[in-house]
Amino acid sequence: MVTITTGIFAGMDDTVLRAQLTAAQLALIQLQSGQSNVSMSYAQGDGAKSITKKVGSVGECTALILQLKRALGIAPAGRRPIRFIRR
């Protein structure tokens, strides 16, 4: 278990973020299949805090997924630069 130290998810454990990533990906699938009433919730380990967010669009859900992936360090790397070789 690793605690995220930077960004908007600072202080959260990576296991919690991975669970939220799975929930966000499932929410995206439901949104894209026409089920627009999707909600995701987060409850901290001691149960003291709870946040519920309804995702209104595919763009918002995709942005959340990318933020979670970046925080976990599993965001896809960009393409490497194309270099031309002169011969």
N, C-alpha and C positions, 0 to 999 in steps of 0.2 A: 504494500500500500504506500503510494507516494502522494504527498500533498503538493498541489499546484501552488507556486509561490508568486507568480506574476499574472497580470491581466485581470479580466473581470471575474474569472473563476478562482482567484487566489484564495487559499484557505480550504479549498474543497479537495477531497480525496479523488484519486484517479478512478477508483472503482465506482464511485458515485457518478463521475463524469461519463464513464463507459456505459453505465445504465441509462443515463440521460441521452446519450448518443443513440442507443438502441431505440429508446422511446421516440426520439425525434425522427429517426429513419422510418419507423412504423407510422408515425403521424404523416410523414410525407407521402408514403404509399397510400394511406387512406385519403389524403387530400387529392392525390392524382387520380384515384379511382372514383371520385365524385362524392365522397363522404366528407362534407365540409364542416361538420360539427366535431372537431377534434380538440381534445384538451390534453395537456401534459402537466404533470405536477412533480414537485420536488419536496421531499421531506428530509430534514437532516436527521442524523442518527439518533439523537435524543428526542426527536419528535416535536421539538419546540418551535421550529420554523417550517412554514409551508408556503410555497409559491405556486400558483396555478396560472398558466397562460394559455389562452386560446390562440391557436395559430390561424391567422386570417388568410394567408396566401401561401402559395408554393414558394415564392421568393423569400418570405420571412423564415419559413421552415428550412430552406436550403441554406440561408445565411447562418442560422443557428447550428446546423450540422457542421458547416465549415468552421465556425468558431470553436465548437467542441473538439473537432479534429485537430485544429491548430494547438489548442490548450493541451491535448494529449500527445502532441508530437507525431500524429499520423496523417497530417495533411499531405496530399500529393505534392511532390516536388514539381516545379515548373520544367518546361522543356529545356534541354541544354541548348546553348547557342549554336547556330549553324555557322560553321567556319568553312571558308573556301580555301582550297589548296591550289596554289599556282604551280604549274609544272612547265 
